[in-house]
Amino acid sequence: MNKFRNILLSAVAASFVVTGCNDDFVDTKPLDQVSESAVWTDAALAEAFVTEIYAGLGMGGFNEQMLASLTDETAFTHPGRDITTITESRSNPASPGWINGTLSWVNMYQRIRAANIAIKNLSAPQFVNTNGTVERLMGEAKLMRAYYYHQLVRYFGGVPIIDRPYDLGEADYLAPRNTMEQCITFIVKDCDDAATLLNGKTLASGRGSKAAALALKARVLLYAASDMYDATTAKAKSTEMAAFSKPELLTYVSGSRAERWQKAKDAAKAVLDLPGYGYELGLSAPVSAAQGSTNYNNLAMSRNGGEKDLILARYFINAKQEDGGRQGLFNGPNGYHNWAGNTPIQNFVDDYEMMDGTKFDWSKPAHASSPYTNRDPRFYASVLYDGAPWKPRTADVAAKDPANQIQTGQYELTSGSGKVNYFGLDTRKSTVEDWNGSYTGYYMRKFIDPNPGIVDQNTWQQVPWPTLRYTEAILNYVEACIELGQDAEARTWLNKIRFRSGMPAITESGDALRQRYRNERRIELAFEEHRYHDARRWMIAKTTLGRKANIISIVGTLKPGKTVTLYKYDTDSYDYNYKVVDMDPGKENRTWLDKQYYLPIHRDEMNRNKNLVQNPGY
């Protein structure tokens, strides 16, 4: 041991003798980092830098907590996640509530800084511009900067526009908030620049494109024309907005709203005119109900042609196991050993129309006695309800449910000479992971791979998150047409979507058409992070996001003379009673205060920057 120590010390000493006069000895390059100068002189490293900017997309919307649970789409099952801070209007600058990483002030500005660094260095490229690499990377950087700014704006209102990377030693880093109009103008210009730079460029799935730039522009301009972004309308609909001393931070305070709607329409039409996008939109009549469900499932899974609806998406692969591939686990039934995270509420289920296009109505006996019959085919591809067919159960549960049906009710079974009450396998009194059961009586089906081989938490799925869809652009176009009084054009495009899903044509005009459109958008874009923004920008949040969450209570009673020892859904053996009740206020007690139209800027950000103005109500 001593001999080894002496040899080692001698070797170290000798190295100092040899290198002691060489200044380069202490001027070594780290092996785990790349210098900024090296990045921007090497095309591959520059590519890697820009690729990393996309990381701000996170899991898309495929998190364990989903934005749907801040709305009248779903309720979050598990306690202690700060979701009720928002749904109960308790947000404040010190405790704003659950903030997804894809809307976090800090995260978005970090990605904006990275985009600014890329834009600055690509403006004077130091590597060979092979096949337009510089223009493509510049286009991607501008697109992503626009996307992250649009995220900030639609949650917080006007924000400081930082269009360059700050350097060390600057005199002032404290930027004020820009107006809403300035922010929208900045985002739209980045989108226009990106569309030009990316024109004709072919990129891998998941990266930016001309189409993505145009689709983002269409979304942003649609928002800009909406009620919440118009000072006169917002003040009339909200006392908080009316009392705010800086309305220009949250709204357009001048200009023509009709012109903004026209810009929104033109931007959406530019997306519709792009070749190669769209799925099953050339129909002249509704498809069958079965085909309608299949079409909608193809869209959700982005398969069998449905992938042509995607303009920009966050993709997942089994080789890299990420939370975005665990939607089956996060939202699936507890009777399949899943977690039931974001479960549809009755308010949402009730808004699915009947197959003939009429409203579902609990006051109608036929509807109340069989609420899951003859509904919009998209319902069956979006929601798992009591009695719905689903995958084979896991091996330890299979014998309890050989019929493979969702069980969210309480049912009578025959035992000996009497009857006993049996709680379904997917309830909170299940014999399988009861703590993960749904409170609402429903589970999410959309975005969950129906493949029987992907059942529980031990398996992953490869379903992309739809960041921007062609269908969204159609709906944006329809909305702008309605607001401009162009009802016939609006109906033409809206019915393309309805025919694809197996639903009859809409024939209304005026405000009736507007209301049908809004419900159609709610159904078509379910769970895709649109409802939270739509209800706010239409300023209908008090009667939608602020409604008490309803749930379903289901009791199955054996018919006279029937004997059942192993439960399955069976109308020959059972009479089913369905009762809508409010969710226990101890679980969630939804309340809407108008301050929630915009989230609060966190106290830490306010303390860092004296030039920031807090949003109204906080």
Legacy VTK file of the C-alpha trace (Angstrom):
# vtk DataFile Version 3.0
C-alpha trace
ASCII
DATASET POLYDATA
POINTS 618 float
0.000 0.000 0.000
2.822 2.414 0.909
4.689 1.464 -2.309
1.580 2.277 -4.412
1.233 5.613 -2.580
4.850 6.552 -3.296
4.544 5.709 -6.991
1.325 7.790 -7.245
2.896 10.797 -5.511
5.944 10.557 -7.749
3.789 10.493 -10.858
1.817 13.553 -9.733
5.061 15.417 -8.889
6.546 14.533 -12.266
3.486 15.872 -14.009
3.996 19.246 -12.360
7.630 19.288 -13.474
6.662 18.578 -17.053
3.719 20.981 -17.232
4.672 23.573 -14.667
5.849 26.063 -17.294
2.843 25.516 -19.608
0.013 27.994 -18.947
-2.413 25.757 -20.846
-2.392 23.269 -18.007
-4.912 25.319 -16.034
-6.781 26.472 -19.158
-8.647 23.248 -19.819
-12.103 22.917 -21.334
-14.850 21.249 -19.279
-15.801 17.862 -20.644
-19.516 18.188 -19.789
-20.171 21.590 -21.349
-19.882 23.343 -24.691
-18.878 26.991 -24.887
-21.277 29.496 -26.437
-18.733 30.416 -29.086
-18.426 26.751 -30.092
-22.202 26.350 -30.377
-22.662 29.111 -32.911
-19.746 28.103 -35.106
-21.013 24.556 -35.536
-24.263 23.816 -37.393
-24.931 20.602 -35.462
-24.494 22.308 -32.091
-26.682 25.209 -33.186
-29.308 22.676 -34.206
-29.089 21.043 -30.781
-29.491 24.414 -29.062
-32.644 25.259 -31.002
-34.012 21.754 -30.477
-33.709 22.241 -26.732
-35.941 25.331 -26.898
-38.853 22.961 -27.618
-38.394 21.484 -24.129
-40.558 24.327 -22.851
-43.517 22.408 -24.257
-43.060 19.953 -21.390
-45.471 17.044 -21.649
-47.857 19.200 -23.661
-51.070 18.798 -21.693
-50.371 15.209 -20.659
-49.523 15.869 -17.027
-50.908 14.014 -14.050
-52.900 17.179 -13.314
-54.582 18.505 -16.447
-55.931 21.945 -17.263
-59.284 20.243 -17.880
-59.682 20.010 -14.096
-59.693 23.800 -13.829
-62.814 23.740 -16.000
-66.258 22.208 -16.323
-64.754 19.230 -18.154
-63.185 17.209 -15.332
-62.454 17.132 -11.614
-59.108 16.139 -10.143
-59.368 13.162 -7.842
-56.353 13.483 -5.566
-56.003 16.027 -2.743
-53.225 18.496 -2.047
-52.338 19.593 -5.587
-53.505 23.252 -5.349
-56.108 22.817 -8.090
-58.950 23.874 -5.792
-57.042 27.092 -5.057
-58.012 28.097 -8.587
-61.408 26.389 -8.936
-62.531 27.938 -5.650
-61.092 31.374 -6.588
-58.603 31.472 -3.725
-55.641 32.388 -5.942
-53.377 35.143 -4.679
-49.848 36.382 -5.515
-48.264 34.331 -2.734
-50.250 31.186 -3.555
-51.619 31.303 -7.108
-52.571 27.624 -7.167
-51.485 24.821 -9.467
-49.375 26.233 -12.265
-48.433 23.877 -15.079
-44.811 24.197 -16.184
-46.000 25.129 -19.674
-47.529 28.346 -18.343
-45.077 29.166 -15.547
-43.792 32.752 -15.743
-40.242 31.628 -14.920
-40.231 28.650 -17.304
-41.623 30.626 -20.223
-39.113 33.437 -19.831
-36.265 30.948 -19.601
-37.295 29.539 -22.973
-37.825 33.017 -24.389
-34.264 33.894 -23.362
-32.977 30.777 -25.134
-34.920 31.771 -28.257
-33.482 35.283 -28.041
-29.944 33.878 -27.832
-30.583 31.753 -30.912
-32.102 34.643 -32.880
-29.202 36.937 -32.025
-26.524 34.454 -33.062
-28.351 33.234 -36.154
-28.649 36.833 -37.341
-24.900 36.733 -38.056
-24.211 33.030 -38.678
-20.674 31.737 -38.218
-21.160 28.346 -39.852
-21.814 27.286 -43.420
-25.491 27.740 -44.259
-26.131 24.393 -45.924
-29.597 23.938 -47.467
-31.015 26.941 -45.636
-30.198 25.645 -42.153
-29.839 29.169 -40.759
-33.247 30.266 -42.009
-34.895 27.115 -40.713
-33.369 27.420 -37.242
-34.236 31.110 -37.125
-37.813 30.269 -38.091
-38.083 27.642 -35.374
-36.657 30.002 -32.751
-39.127 32.738 -33.696
-42.033 30.304 -33.705
-41.192 29.021 -30.251
-40.659 32.539 -28.899
-44.105 33.430 -30.220
-45.591 30.302 -28.650
-44.138 30.991 -25.201
-45.226 34.618 -25.289
-48.727 33.550 -26.300
-48.793 31.232 -23.292
-47.885 34.098 -20.964
-50.370 36.485 -22.542
-53.385 34.212 -22.387
-52.812 33.481 -18.686
-51.437 36.794 -17.404
-52.359 39.470 -19.976
-49.766 41.902 -21.312
-46.255 40.971 -20.181
-42.807 42.540 -20.594
-41.579 41.974 -24.148
-37.921 40.993 -24.016
-36.622 40.567 -27.549
-32.906 40.169 -26.870
-30.733 38.277 -24.388
-29.640 40.434 -21.474
-25.919 40.709 -20.826
-24.129 40.857 -17.501
-23.497 44.339 -16.142
-26.443 46.110 -17.755
-27.719 49.174 -15.926
-31.326 47.986 -15.671
-33.109 44.665 -16.015
-36.509 45.864 -14.798
-38.859 45.943 -17.763
-42.480 47.112 -17.441
-45.445 45.197 -18.814
-46.265 45.909 -22.425
-49.844 46.507 -23.475
-52.014 43.692 -24.732
-51.996 45.204 -28.222
-48.200 45.443 -28.261
-47.890 41.817 -27.141
-50.310 40.522 -29.783
-48.542 42.561 -32.475
-45.164 41.167 -31.397
-46.398 37.566 -31.392
-48.069 37.935 -34.787
-44.886 39.380 -36.302
-42.850 36.456 -34.981
-45.418 34.089 -36.495
-45.270 35.881 -39.849
-41.470 35.822 -39.822
-41.461 32.139 -38.880
-43.949 31.269 -41.629
-41.722 32.960 -44.214
-38.519 31.391 -42.930
-40.031 27.901 -42.689
-41.825 28.019 -46.019
-40.850 24.989 -48.074
-38.878 23.446 -45.221
-39.541 19.822 -44.336
-38.969 19.052 -40.671
-39.343 16.028 -38.444
-42.641 15.476 -36.659
-42.873 17.626 -33.568
-40.843 20.515 -34.967
-42.128 23.833 -36.221
-43.409 24.520 -39.721
-45.040 27.218 -41.792
-48.375 25.635 -40.934
-47.642 25.797 -37.191
-46.722 29.471 -37.443
-49.925 30.269 -39.315
-52.057 28.193 -36.923
-50.587 29.931 -33.880
-51.186 33.308 -35.516
-54.817 32.357 -36.152
-55.309 31.373 -32.504
-53.720 34.556 -31.179
-55.779 36.807 -33.439
-58.975 34.955 -32.483
-58.227 35.673 -28.842
-57.453 39.318 -29.658
-60.960 39.776 -31.071
-62.735 38.066 -28.148
-64.755 39.663 -25.350
-62.087 39.473 -22.648
-59.573 41.266 -24.883
-61.903 44.155 -25.765
-61.899 46.951 -23.167
-65.496 48.070 -23.649
-66.909 44.550 -23.516
-64.672 43.366 -20.671
-65.580 46.359 -18.504
-69.276 45.785 -19.120
-69.024 42.130 -18.107
-66.644 42.367 -15.138
-66.509 44.791 -12.229
-62.875 43.852 -11.616
-61.940 44.721 -15.190
-63.995 47.912 -15.052
-62.147 49.085 -11.936
-58.659 48.293 -13.230
-56.595 51.431 -13.773
-54.458 49.939 -16.551
-56.955 48.353 -18.971
-54.430 48.542 -21.815
-52.421 45.792 -20.099
-55.304 43.333 -20.485
-57.357 44.573 -23.429
-57.433 46.565 -26.635
-58.504 50.069 -25.602
-58.847 51.427 -29.151
-59.300 50.289 -32.724
-62.054 48.414 -34.491
-63.157 45.099 -33.074
-64.702 44.206 -36.438
-61.277 44.634 -38.010
-59.807 42.295 -35.403
-62.425 39.674 -36.256
-61.596 40.069 -39.939
-57.899 39.557 -39.230
-58.773 36.446 -37.212
-60.868 35.106 -40.063
-58.170 35.771 -42.676
-55.506 34.142 -40.512
-57.602 31.028 -39.962
-58.457 30.783 -43.658
-54.743 30.847 -44.484
-54.428 27.637 -42.446
-57.458 26.062 -44.085
-55.942 26.708 -47.506
-52.772 24.732 -46.714
-52.495 21.451 -48.630
-52.031 18.080 -46.946
-53.959 18.725 -43.716
-57.386 17.627 -42.549
-59.135 14.324 -41.962
-62.486 13.142 -43.364
-63.734 16.657 -44.077
-65.165 16.193 -47.582
-68.451 14.593 -46.533
-71.856 15.783 -47.711
-73.812 13.919 -45.010
-73.144 12.423 -41.567
-71.327 9.105 -41.340
-72.833 6.334 -39.217
-72.628 6.578 -35.447
-70.063 3.771 -35.298
-67.907 5.441 -37.952
-68.259 8.774 -36.176
-66.787 7.311 -32.983
-64.038 5.626 -34.989
-63.189 8.877 -36.761
-62.982 10.770 -33.503
-60.854 8.080 -31.898
-58.507 8.196 -34.903
-58.112 11.915 -34.310
-57.389 11.437 -30.613
-54.898 8.636 -31.264
-53.438 10.407 -34.352
-53.688 7.170 -36.318
-55.347 5.740 -39.417
-55.409 9.125 -41.103
-56.192 11.125 -37.978
-52.559 12.222 -37.827
-53.238 14.527 -40.799
-55.116 16.788 -38.386
-51.952 17.493 -36.380
-50.061 20.663 -37.220
-47.776 20.758 -34.176
-47.630 18.051 -31.515
-45.582 16.767 -28.610
-44.641 13.165 -29.397
-43.734 10.316 -27.043
-41.879 7.072 -27.633
-41.420 4.017 -25.450
-37.657 4.278 -25.788
-37.843 7.417 -23.642
-40.409 6.826 -20.943
-41.949 10.194 -20.045
-45.050 11.164 -18.114
-46.700 12.098 -21.395
-46.884 8.385 -22.171
-48.729 7.563 -18.957
-52.211 8.926 -19.624
-53.689 5.469 -19.198
-52.183 5.287 -15.736
-52.986 8.873 -14.762
-56.622 8.893 -15.869
-57.714 5.263 -16.294
-60.107 3.366 -13.971
-58.910 2.177 -10.588
-60.417 -1.223 -11.406
-57.575 -1.538 -13.899
-54.994 -0.444 -11.295
-54.953 3.112 -12.653
-55.186 6.436 -10.821
-58.412 8.123 -12.018
-56.730 11.514 -11.938
-58.877 13.776 -14.127
-62.424 12.439 -14.305
-65.254 13.928 -16.421
-68.006 15.660 -14.471
-71.720 15.459 -15.188
-71.839 19.093 -16.358
-69.622 18.077 -19.266
-71.394 14.799 -20.039
-74.752 16.569 -20.203
-73.517 18.837 -23.003
-73.189 15.981 -25.475
-76.171 16.179 -27.813
-78.458 13.354 -28.766
-77.795 11.671 -32.106
-80.523 13.733 -33.751
-78.843 16.979 -32.686
-81.282 17.854 -29.903
-80.156 18.628 -26.377
-79.950 15.947 -23.732
-82.537 16.662 -21.029
-82.866 14.949 -17.649
-86.518 16.058 -17.489
-87.329 13.731 -20.393
-88.061 10.205 -19.065
-86.445 8.478 -22.047
-83.236 10.409 -21.513
-83.195 10.032 -17.732
-83.777 6.286 -17.811
-81.055 5.597 -20.378
-78.658 8.581 -20.387
-75.899 6.890 -22.377
-78.027 5.795 -25.321
-78.066 7.539 -28.716
-75.634 10.287 -27.771
-73.183 12.166 -29.986
-70.709 9.481 -31.189
-67.824 11.533 -29.818
-69.131 10.828 -26.332
-68.315 7.133 -26.668
-64.770 7.940 -27.813
-64.218 10.467 -25.022
-65.817 9.170 -21.826
-65.916 5.846 -19.997
-69.325 5.540 -18.305
-71.111 2.856 -16.332
-71.547 -0.190 -18.550
-69.151 1.012 -21.236
-67.098 -1.764 -22.863
-63.386 -1.448 -22.208
-60.215 -3.516 -22.196
-59.764 -6.915 -20.586
-59.043 -6.570 -16.875
-55.644 -7.412 -15.453
-55.094 -11.037 -14.497
-55.832 -10.485 -10.800
-59.201 -8.842 -11.569
-60.315 -10.688 -14.714
-62.452 -13.250 -12.905
-64.486 -10.466 -11.277
-65.410 -8.927 -14.636
-65.219 -11.318 -17.589
-67.500 -8.933 -19.536
-64.855 -6.129 -19.413
-67.298 -3.325 -18.610
-66.840 -0.156 -16.597
-68.562 -0.444 -13.203
-69.166 2.887 -11.442
-72.438 2.112 -9.685
-73.891 0.161 -6.794
-75.767 -3.018 -7.738
-77.777 -5.779 -6.125
-76.440 -9.320 -6.262
-77.993 -12.561 -5.157
-76.373 -14.182 -2.152
-77.833 -17.293 -0.569
-81.519 -16.620 -0.085
-81.203 -12.848 -0.077
-79.689 -9.857 -1.789
-76.527 -7.868 -1.063
-75.253 -4.540 -2.307
-72.180 -4.713 -4.504
-70.009 -1.719 -5.349
-68.564 -1.702 -8.832
-64.902 -2.409 -9.507
-64.336 1.182 -10.655
-65.879 2.921 -7.639
-64.277 4.304 -4.508
-65.587 1.257 -2.644
-64.056 -1.161 -5.104
-62.078 -4.215 -4.082
-59.353 -2.838 -6.391
-57.449 0.277 -5.298
-60.504 2.006 -3.855
-58.453 5.114 -3.005
-57.989 5.774 -6.720
-61.636 5.554 -7.687
-63.552 8.286 -9.492
-65.698 10.652 -7.430
-67.720 11.604 -10.500
-68.849 8.225 -11.855
-66.881 8.669 -15.090
-63.396 8.194 -16.509
-61.569 9.773 -19.397
-61.348 7.628 -22.522
-60.006 10.134 -25.029
-56.212 9.958 -25.414
-56.085 6.546 -23.716
-54.868 3.857 -26.078
-57.579 1.176 -26.418
-54.955 -1.462 -27.225
-55.689 -4.407 -24.877
-51.966 -4.834 -24.330
-51.723 -1.408 -22.682
-53.715 -1.864 -19.513
-52.044 -0.679 -16.346
-49.149 1.240 -14.840
-46.603 -1.226 -16.154
-47.204 -0.228 -19.770
-46.786 3.034 -21.711
-48.512 4.522 -24.714
-47.346 6.580 -27.692
-50.157 9.087 -28.250
-49.054 12.628 -29.194
-50.351 15.745 -27.492
-52.096 17.998 -30.072
-50.472 21.405 -29.579
-52.033 22.819 -32.759
-54.718 21.061 -34.826
-56.176 21.752 -38.237
-59.623 21.269 -36.707
-58.925 24.073 -34.255
-58.173 26.354 -37.202
-61.537 25.394 -38.736
-63.312 26.248 -35.510
-61.407 29.531 -35.267
-62.564 30.347 -38.798
-66.160 29.441 -37.960
-66.158 31.675 -34.880
-64.797 34.659 -36.790
-67.389 34.143 -39.530
-70.199 34.079 -36.964
-68.994 37.280 -35.329
-68.809 38.940 -38.756
-72.361 37.878 -39.569
-71.327 35.340 -42.207
-73.540 32.537 -40.924
-73.765 30.462 -44.113
-69.988 30.161 -44.393
-69.768 29.323 -40.700
-72.355 26.536 -41.005
-70.616 25.058 -44.051
-67.370 24.530 -42.185
-68.944 23.609 -38.860
-70.986 20.888 -40.514
-67.855 19.385 -42.045
-66.751 18.582 -38.502
-70.183 17.344 -37.478
-70.588 15.074 -40.510
-67.213 13.516 -39.735
-68.433 12.662 -36.245
-71.811 11.344 -37.404
-73.883 14.340 -36.286
-76.584 16.113 -38.336
-76.157 19.558 -39.831
-76.588 22.729 -37.813
-79.132 25.105 -39.372
-79.349 27.994 -36.891
-78.349 31.626 -37.428
-77.377 34.552 -35.223
-76.903 33.996 -31.505
-78.440 30.520 -31.717
-75.667 29.575 -34.133
-73.102 31.117 -31.815
-74.315 28.955 -28.930
-74.336 25.781 -31.055
-70.816 26.590 -32.220
-69.577 27.101 -28.676
-70.927 23.742 -27.598
-69.478 22.102 -30.710
-66.057 23.531 -29.889
-66.415 22.282 -26.299
-67.125 18.748 -27.484
-64.684 18.543 -30.395
-61.703 19.948 -28.453
-62.464 18.209 -25.147
-59.527 17.867 -22.721
-57.186 19.731 -25.120
-56.642 22.838 -22.923
-59.108 25.000 -24.838
-62.081 25.145 -22.484
-60.198 27.083 -19.781
-59.271 29.794 -22.265
-62.541 29.742 -24.209
-64.782 30.178 -21.157
-62.624 33.093 -20.015
-62.267 34.878 -23.355
-66.037 34.560 -23.954
-66.484 35.808 -20.369
-68.942 33.037 -19.505
-66.775 31.644 -16.716
-69.198 32.444 -13.916
-71.841 30.120 -15.355
-69.405 27.472 -16.592
-66.100 27.270 -14.731
-67.794 28.546 -11.589
-70.654 26.032 -11.596
-70.725 23.477 -8.829
-69.395 20.205 -10.171
-72.130 17.607 -10.658
-71.564 13.865 -10.425
-73.691 10.781 -11.139
-75.047 8.294 -8.633
-76.073 4.962 -10.167
-78.036 2.170 -8.491
-78.851 -1.106 -10.202
-81.804 -3.021 -8.709
-82.576 -6.614 -9.643
-85.807 -7.091 -11.510
-88.362 -9.416 -9.905
-87.383 -13.048 -10.291
-83.834 -12.306 -11.512
-80.830 -13.971 -9.928
-77.299 -12.616 -10.497
-74.199 -13.698 -8.585
-71.494 -12.096 -10.786
-72.276 -8.576 -11.906
-72.332 -7.263 -15.440
-74.347 -4.434 -17.021
-77.634 -6.017 -18.103
-80.924 -4.215 -18.675
-82.733 -7.554 -18.813
-81.784 -8.278 -15.221
-81.561 -4.784 -13.746
-83.491 -1.571 -13.428
-81.008 1.300 -13.304
-81.617 4.566 -11.525
-79.464 7.588 -12.381
-79.350 10.596 -10.080
-77.344 13.780 -10.603
-75.944 15.243 -7.387
-73.496 17.981 -6.474
-69.972 16.952 -5.643
-69.300 16.989 -1.910
-68.203 20.583 -1.136
-65.599 19.128 1.170
-63.973 17.647 -1.918
-64.384 20.666 -4.180
-66.601 23.734 -3.844
-66.272 25.630 -7.098
-66.661 29.390 -7.004
-65.944 32.052 -9.599
-64.570 35.511 -8.819
-63.759 37.800 -11.721
-60.156 38.209 -10.620
-59.646 34.706 -12.050
-59.987 35.982 -15.606
-56.237 36.458 -15.321
-53.873 34.675 -12.972
-51.882 36.690 -10.448
-48.255 37.503 -11.124
-46.366 35.733 -8.364
-45.267 37.793 -5.384
-41.631 36.870 -6.031
-41.792 38.353 -9.531
-43.447 41.490 -8.206
-40.699 41.837 -5.599
-37.968 41.355 -8.219
-39.362 43.943 -10.612
-40.788 47.200 -9.238
-42.058 48.119 -12.722
-44.615 45.306 -12.829
-48.294 46.078 -12.267
-50.365 43.348 -10.603
-53.505 42.032 -12.273
-56.914 43.230 -10.987
-58.366 41.656 -7.870
-55.056 40.664 -6.308
LINES 1 619
618 0 1 2 3 4 5 6 7 8 9 10 11 12 13 14 15 16 17 18 19 20 21 22 23 24 25 26 27 28 29 30 31 32 33 34 35 36 37 38 39 40 41 42 43 44 45 46 47 48 49 50 51 52 53 54 55 56 57 58 59 60 61 62 63 64 65 66 67 68 69 70 71 72 73 74 75 76 77 78 79 80 81 82 83 84 85 86 87 88 89 90 91 92 93 94 95 96 97 98 99 100 101 102 103 104 105 106 107 108 109 110 111 112 113 114 115 116 117 118 119 120 121 122 123 124 125 126 127 128 129 130 131 132 133 134 135 136 137 138 139 140 141 142 143 144 145 146 147 148 149 150 151 152 153 154 155 156 157 158 159 160 161 162 163 164 165 166 167 168 169 170 171 172 173 174 175 176 177 178 179 180 181 182 183 184 185 186 187 188 189 190 191 192 193 194 195 196 197 198 199 200 201 202 203 204 205 206 207 208 209 210 211 212 213 214 215 216 217 218 219 220 221 222 223 224 225 226 227 228 229 230 231 232 233 234 235 236 237 238 239 240 241 242 243 244 245 246 247 248 249 250 251 252 253 254 255 256 257 258 259 260 261 262 263 264 265 266 267 268 269 270 271 272 273 274 275 276 277 278 279 280 281 282 283 284 285 286 287 288 289 290 291 292 293 294 295 296 297 298 299 300 301 302 303 304 305 306 307 308 309 310 311 312 313 314 315 316 317 318 319 320 321 322 323 324 325 326 327 328 329 330 331 332 333 334 335 336 337 338 339 340 341 342 343 344 345 346 347 348 349 350 351 352 353 354 355 356 357 358 359 360 361 362 363 364 365 366 367 368 369 370 371 372 373 374 375 376 377 378 379 380 381 382 383 384 385 386 387 388 389 390 391 392 393 394 395 396 397 398 399 400 401 402 403 404 405 406 407 408 409 410 411 412 413 414 415 416 417 418 419 420 421 422 423 424 425 426 427 428 429 430 431 432 433 434 435 436 437 438 439 440 441 442 443 444 445 446 447 448 449 450 451 452 453 454 455 456 457 458 459 460 461 462 463 464 465 466 467 468 469 470 471 472 473 474 475 476 477 478 479 480 481 482 483 484 485 486 487 488 489 490 491 492 493 494 495 496 497 498 499 500 501 502 503 504 505 506 507 508 509 510 511 512 513 514 515 516 517 518 519 520 521 522 523 524 525 526 527 528 529 530 531 532 533 534 535 536 537 538 539 540 541 542 543 544 545 546 547 548 549 550 551 552 553 554 555 556 557 558 559 560 561 562 563 564 565 566 567 568 569 570 571 572 573 574 575 576 577 578 579 580 581 582 583 584 585 586 587 588 589 590 591 592 593 594 595 596 597 598 599 600 601 602 603 604 605 606 607 608 609 610 611 612 613 614 615 616 617
